[in-house]
Amino acid sequence: VTLYGPDLSAGIVSFQIDGIHPHDLGTILDEEGVAIRAGHHCAQPLMAHFGVSATARASFGLYSDEADIAALLRGIARTRRIFG
């Protein structure tokens, strides 16, 4: 997993998993009840700077709890198993 962005991201984490397109990740996470954003996020120059076509973006807020984070991590692990 590669993280993109500043260390202090105000609860927004952009990332990419090697070998897995963010849209595929988003589809599998949706099956797990986890919603993320996937794509270039209207930031194509930034994506070009990082050399990626898209990233996944998870957002956390006051309503997010440990169960939400655990579900995201389970979904990422499932996605990695599916894509080997």
Secondary structure, 3 states (H helix, E strand, C coil): CEEECCCCCCCEEEEEECCECHHHHHHHHHHCCCCCEEECCCCHHHHHHHCCCCEEEEECCCCCCHHHHHHHHHHHHHHHHHHC
